[in-house]
Amino acid sequence: MKYLIAEDELELQKSIANYLSRDGNICETASDYDKALYKIDFYDYDVLFLISI
């Protein structure tokens, strides 16, 4: 599966991505709302995590 993790707290972002990547998932991150929207417009994701943005 391909995930987008949108989180402004870098440590939490890394922690979630590391956990999900263990099973072979593809994880991309965005540190703010604009970056998340950009990635959503240009790439396909199976799951979006939008946390405290």
ZIDA-V635610 format. One record per pair of residues at least 12 apart in sequence whose C-alpha atoms are under 7 Angstrom apart, sorted by the first residue. I is the first residue (numbers start at 1). J is the second residue. D is the distance in Angstrom with one decimal. If there is no record, write none. Layout:
I/J/D
I/J/D
//
This chain:
1/25/5.1
1/26/6.2
1/46/6.0
2/25/6.0
2/26/4.7
2/27/5.9
2/45/5.2
2/46/5.3
2/47/6.6
3/26/6.1
3/27/4.8
3/28/6.1
3/45/5.7
3/46/6.0
3/47/4.9
3/48/5.8
4/27/6.0
4/28/4.9
4/29/5.5
4/45/6.5
4/47/6.5
4/48/4.9
4/49/6.1
5/28/6.2
5/29/4.7
5/30/6.3
5/48/6.1
5/49/4.7
5/50/6.3
6/29/5.7
6/30/4.7
6/31/5.8
6/32/6.6
6/36/6.1
6/49/5.9
6/50/4.8
6/51/6.0
7/30/6.4
7/31/5.3
7/32/6.7
7/50/6.5
7/51/5.2
7/52/6.4
7/53/6.2
8/31/4.5
8/32/5.8
8/53/6.2
32/53/6.2
33/53/6.2
//
